[in-house]
Each structure stands twice: as C-alpha cells, then as structure tokens.
Amino acid sequence: MTVSTDDLAACAGLVQRGDPDRFLAAMAAPPPARAVLFPLFAMNVEVSRAPWVTQEAMIAEMRLQWWRDALEEIAAAAAVRRHEVVSPLAGILSPDQAKTLDEYIAVRRWDIYKDPFEDEAHFDRYIDHSSGSLMWAAARALGEADEQVVRDFGFAAGLANWFCAVPGLEARGRIPFLDGRPAALRGLAEQGLDRLSRARRQRGAISPQARPALLSGWQAGVILRQVRDDPTRVATGALGQSEARKRLSLMARAASGRW
C-alpha cells in the first residue's frame, strides 16, 4: 500500500470539510488504517455530492461517469489518472475491489433525478451499495472480514444516515421513501435494527485489522432506535446525539473494538 503524505492530507481535508462524522471515525482508527479510510471516505464525499453540484442532469451523469472510469482504470491495472483522491485509491484497492465499487457509484444516479424508488428492492439496493459497498471495500482493504456481516452493518448505518438526510432530500424535491407514513418508517427502522443486531452477534467474523472500517456506523443504533420510538423525528430533523455524547460514544467504540 503506497499513499503519499500530500495525497493523504488532501483526502483528510476533503473528509473533514465534507463529512465530519466520517472524519471523526477515521481519526478514531489506528494511524495505519487512516491511509485506507481517508481516500475511500474522500471518494465518497466527491461521489455523493456529484449529483447535487449542478441542475443539469447530463453534467451530473458525466461527473459520476468520471469516477466510474477512474475505478475502471484501477480495476484494469492500467495507467491511472493523476488525482489527489484517485491516486491513493490506486494504492489501496485491488482490481477486484475497484470493480465491486462500480455499483456503489451507479446507484447514485437516483440522486440526479426526482423519480421515486421503483420498489422495495430498488431502495434496498441503493442503501446496500451506497453504504454497504463502501464499508465492505474499506474492510477488505484493511483485513479479513465476512462480507455479509459487513453488509448487514453497512445497511443499518446507511439507513440511519438516510433518515437523517430526509429533510434535505425533501427540500430538493426528492421522494426518499416508498411509504413515508410513521408506521412504515418504524418498520424500516426495525429492519435496520434487526440487521444491526445480526451483524453484532457475529463480531468474531471481523478481524481486529478490519474493525476500523465499521467505526463510521457507530451512531446507527441510536438513530434507528429514535426512529422506531418516534418516527416523526425524521421529518423534523431531530435525530442524533449531542456533539459531546457523539464523541464519547465513538471513543468508547474505538477503545473496546465493539463496533
């Protein structure tokens, strides 16, 4: 794994500005793990905002395609474009890992348009790839891990993040759920909590080296329980913890290794 100091600093800066919670999670990881987490999280910042920086659908499509092409270069073990995020990604991702991230970018096309999700499978695929595939790539790059365990945890974390994003999505004219009624939201939260519990029952399937990849989901349980207990908090944006409690809970997870 070869990542230049300058590129790593650039990636860390991107994450700190664009995704403060994942920045905290990366900083709570051992220093060697940060060389993996910061480039992947920086890519996530760039990919996740690509559909939103323009109102021109074609330009947004081109921005996402740029990232798919970059990953294709890594997957082909060919000459990789020089870029402060792509270059370090080429140093940490195997060709197979780069291939698995293509769908992670492809599902973001939903963000460009205002069409609702087609069905439950479409929604689940979006959450699984936009969150679970990123977490799986990080875990694989760090150490041995069971894919289903990581994806269960990644789905729960992604769903929690999605609930938090709802007010912003609706303000931009998006339809975040197939059914936004309180009972349906409670059911989704319970689904996420079930997958979270299933993953945590199999903690032994995640090696100590790979565990830092899961730190970014440290708030998932709290948020999903809040939605289960009071679904109206989704629309009002009243989810999450205070900054102090958030940091303390992250420190506890990082110290214990019990993501």
C-alpha positions as CSV (number, residue, x, y, z in Angstrom):
1,M,0.0,0.0,0.0
2,T,1.6,3.3,-1.1
3,V,-0.2,6.6,-0.3
4,S,1.8,9.8,-0.4
5,T,1.6,12.1,2.6
6,D,0.4,15.0,0.5
7,D,-2.5,13.0,-1.0
8,L,-3.4,11.6,2.4
9,A,-3.6,15.1,3.8
10,A,-5.7,16.3,0.9
11,C,-8.1,13.4,1.4
12,A,-8.3,14.0,5.1
13,G,-9.1,17.7,4.4
14,L,-11.9,16.8,2.0
15,V,-13.4,14.4,4.5
16,Q,-13.1,16.9,7.4
17,R,-14.9,19.6,5.3
18,G,-17.5,17.4,3.6
19,D,-18.2,14.5,6.0
20,P,-17.3,15.5,9.6
21,D,-18.7,12.3,11.2
22,R,-16.7,10.0,9.0
23,F,-13.7,12.3,9.7
24,L,-14.1,11.6,13.4
25,A,-14.5,7.9,12.7
26,A,-11.2,7.8,10.7
27,M,-9.4,9.8,13.3
28,A,-10.5,7.3,16.0
29,A,-8.9,4.5,13.9
30,P,-5.2,3.5,14.3
31,P,-2.9,5.6,12.1
32,P,-2.2,2.9,9.6
33,A,-5.9,2.4,9.0
34,R,-6.4,6.1,8.2
35,A,-4.3,5.6,5.0
36,V,-7.2,3.4,3.8
37,L,-10.1,5.2,5.3
38,F,-9.4,8.7,4.2
39,P,-9.0,8.0,0.5
40,L,-12.2,5.9,0.5
41,F,-14.1,8.5,2.5
42,A,-12.8,11.3,0.3
43,M,-14.1,9.4,-2.8
44,N,-17.4,9.1,-1.0
45,V,-17.6,12.9,-0.5
46,E,-16.9,13.5,-4.1
47,V,-19.3,10.9,-5.4
48,S,-22.1,11.7,-3.1
49,R,-22.0,15.4,-4.0
50,A,-21.6,15.0,-7.7
51,P,-25.3,14.8,-8.5
52,W,-26.0,17.9,-6.4
53,V,-23.5,20.5,-7.7
54,T,-25.4,21.1,-10.9
55,Q,-29.0,21.2,-12.0
56,E,-28.0,19.8,-15.4
57,A,-28.7,16.1,-15.4
58,M,-26.2,15.4,-18.2
59,I,-23.4,17.2,-16.3
60,A,-24.2,15.2,-13.2
61,E,-24.1,12.0,-15.1
62,M,-20.7,12.9,-16.5
63,R,-19.4,13.6,-13.0
64,L,-20.4,10.2,-11.9
65,Q,-19.1,8.6,-15.0
66,W,-15.7,10.2,-14.4
67,W,-15.5,8.3,-11.1
68,R,-16.6,5.1,-12.7
69,D,-13.9,5.5,-15.4
70,A,-11.3,6.1,-12.7
71,L,-12.2,2.9,-10.9
72,E,-12.2,1.1,-14.2
73,E,-8.6,2.2,-14.7
74,I,-7.7,0.8,-11.3
75,A,-9.6,-2.4,-12.0
76,A,-7.7,-2.9,-15.3
77,A,-4.4,-2.3,-13.5
78,A,-3.7,0.2,-16.3
79,A,-2.2,3.7,-16.1
80,V,-4.3,5.6,-13.6
81,R,-5.1,9.3,-13.9
82,R,-3.3,11.6,-11.5
83,H,-5.7,12.9,-8.9
84,E,-5.5,13.6,-5.2
85,V,-8.1,11.0,-4.4
86,V,-7.8,8.6,-7.3
87,S,-4.0,8.2,-7.0
88,P,-4.2,7.0,-3.3
89,L,-7.2,4.8,-4.1
90,A,-5.0,3.0,-6.7
91,G,-2.5,2.3,-3.9
92,I,-5.0,0.6,-1.6
93,L,-7.6,-1.1,-3.9
94,S,-7.0,-4.3,-5.7
95,P,-8.5,-4.7,-9.2
96,D,-11.3,-6.8,-7.8
97,Q,-12.1,-4.3,-5.0
98,A,-12.2,-1.5,-7.6
99,K,-14.7,-3.5,-9.7
100,T,-17.0,-4.0,-6.7
101,L,-17.3,-0.2,-6.2
102,D,-18.8,0.4,-9.7
103,E,-22.3,-0.3,-8.5
104,Y,-21.6,1.9,-5.4
105,I,-21.3,4.8,-7.9
106,A,-24.0,3.7,-10.3
107,V,-26.8,3.7,-7.7
108,R,-26.1,7.4,-7.1
109,R,-27.9,8.2,-10.4
110,W,-31.1,8.1,-8.4
111,D,-29.9,11.4,-6.7
112,I,-29.8,13.2,-10.1
113,Y,-33.5,12.8,-10.9
114,K,-36.7,13.3,-9.0
115,D,-38.3,9.9,-9.7
116,P,-39.2,7.9,-6.6
117,F,-37.7,4.5,-6.0
118,E,-39.2,1.8,-8.2
119,D,-39.9,-0.7,-5.4
120,E,-38.5,-2.0,-2.1
121,A,-35.7,-3.9,-3.9
122,H,-34.6,-0.7,-5.6
123,F,-34.5,1.2,-2.2
124,D,-32.6,-1.7,-0.5
125,R,-30.1,-1.8,-3.4
126,Y,-29.5,1.9,-3.1
127,I,-28.8,1.7,0.7
128,D,-26.7,-1.5,0.3
129,H,-24.4,-0.2,-2.3
130,S,-24.2,3.5,-1.3
131,S,-23.3,2.5,2.3
132,G,-22.5,-1.2,2.5
133,S,-20.3,-1.4,-0.5
134,L,-18.2,1.4,0.7
135,M,-17.8,-0.2,4.1
136,W,-17.0,-3.5,2.5
137,A,-14.3,-2.0,0.4
138,A,-12.7,-0.4,3.5
139,A,-12.9,-3.7,5.5
140,R,-11.4,-5.8,2.6
141,A,-8.5,-3.3,2.2
142,L,-7.8,-3.4,6.0
143,G,-8.0,-7.1,6.8
144,E,-10.1,-10.3,6.9
145,A,-13.8,-9.9,7.2
146,D,-17.1,-11.6,6.4
147,E,-18.9,-9.8,3.6
148,Q,-22.4,-10.5,4.8
149,V,-21.6,-9.3,8.3
150,V,-20.1,-6.0,7.0
151,R,-23.0,-5.5,4.6
152,D,-25.6,-6.0,7.4
153,F,-23.9,-3.4,9.5
154,G,-23.4,-1.2,6.5
155,F,-27.0,-1.3,5.6
156,A,-28.0,-0.4,9.1
157,A,-25.6,2.5,9.1
158,G,-26.7,3.6,5.7
159,L,-30.3,3.5,6.7
160,A,-29.6,5.6,9.8
161,N,-27.8,8.2,7.6
162,W,-30.7,8.2,5.2
163,F,-33.2,9.0,7.9
164,C,-31.0,12.0,8.9
165,A,-30.8,13.2,5.3
166,V,-34.6,13.2,4.7
167,P,-35.3,16.9,5.4
168,G,-32.6,17.9,2.9
169,L,-33.7,15.5,0.3
170,E,-37.3,16.6,0.5
171,A,-36.2,20.3,0.3
172,R,-34.6,19.4,-3.0
173,G,-37.7,17.8,-4.4
174,R,-36.7,14.1,-3.8
175,I,-39.0,11.4,-2.6
176,P,-36.9,9.4,-0.1
177,F,-39.4,6.6,0.8
178,L,-41.9,4.4,-1.0
179,D,-44.1,4.9,2.0
180,G,-43.4,7.8,4.4
181,R,-46.1,7.2,6.9
182,P,-45.0,6.7,10.5
183,A,-45.8,3.0,10.7
184,A,-43.7,2.4,7.5
185,L,-40.8,4.4,8.9
186,R,-40.9,2.4,12.1
187,G,-40.9,-0.8,10.1
188,L,-37.8,0.3,8.2
189,A,-36.0,1.3,11.4
190,E,-36.9,-2.2,12.9
191,Q,-35.4,-3.8,9.7
192,G,-32.2,-1.8,10.2
193,L,-32.0,-2.7,13.9
194,D,-32.5,-6.4,13.0
195,R,-29.6,-6.3,10.6
196,L,-27.5,-4.4,13.1
197,S,-28.1,-7.0,15.8
198,R,-27.4,-9.8,13.4
199,A,-24.0,-8.2,12.5
200,R,-23.1,-7.6,16.1
201,R,-23.9,-11.2,17.0
202,Q,-21.1,-12.2,14.6
203,R,-18.4,-9.7,15.7
204,G,-15.9,-12.5,15.6
205,A,-16.2,-12.7,11.8
206,I,-14.5,-9.3,11.6
207,S,-10.7,-9.3,12.2
208,P,-9.2,-6.7,14.5
209,Q,-7.4,-5.2,11.5
210,A,-10.7,-4.7,9.6
211,R,-12.8,-3.4,12.6
212,P,-11.9,0.3,12.0
213,A,-13.9,0.1,8.7
214,L,-17.0,-0.2,10.8
215,L,-16.4,2.7,13.2
216,S,-18.2,5.1,10.8
217,G,-21.5,3.4,11.7
218,W,-21.1,4.0,15.4
219,Q,-24.3,6.1,15.7
220,A,-26.6,3.7,13.7
221,G,-28.2,2.0,16.7
222,V,-29.0,5.3,18.5
223,I,-30.6,6.8,15.4
224,L,-32.6,3.7,14.4
225,R,-34.0,3.4,17.9
226,Q,-35.0,7.1,17.8
227,V,-36.9,6.5,14.6
228,R,-38.5,3.3,15.9
229,D,-39.7,5.0,19.0
230,D,-40.8,8.3,17.4
231,P,-40.9,8.3,13.6
232,T,-42.0,12.0,13.5
233,R,-38.4,12.9,14.3
234,V,-37.4,12.0,10.8
235,A,-39.4,14.9,9.1
236,T,-38.3,17.4,11.8
237,G,-34.6,16.5,11.5
238,A,-34.5,15.8,15.3
239,L,-32.2,12.7,15.1
240,G,-28.8,12.0,16.5
241,Q,-26.9,12.9,19.6
242,S,-25.3,16.0,21.1
243,E,-21.7,16.6,19.9
244,A,-20.3,15.7,23.3
245,R,-22.2,12.4,23.6
246,K,-21.4,11.6,19.9
247,R,-17.7,11.9,20.5
248,L,-17.8,10.0,23.8
249,S,-19.7,7.1,22.2
250,L,-17.2,7.0,19.4
251,M,-14.3,6.9,21.8
252,A,-15.9,4.0,23.7
253,R,-16.5,2.0,20.5
254,A,-13.0,2.6,19.3
255,A,-11.4,1.7,22.6
256,S,-13.4,-1.5,23.0
257,G,-13.4,-2.6,19.4
258,R,-17.1,-3.4,19.8
259,W,-18.5,-1.6,16.8
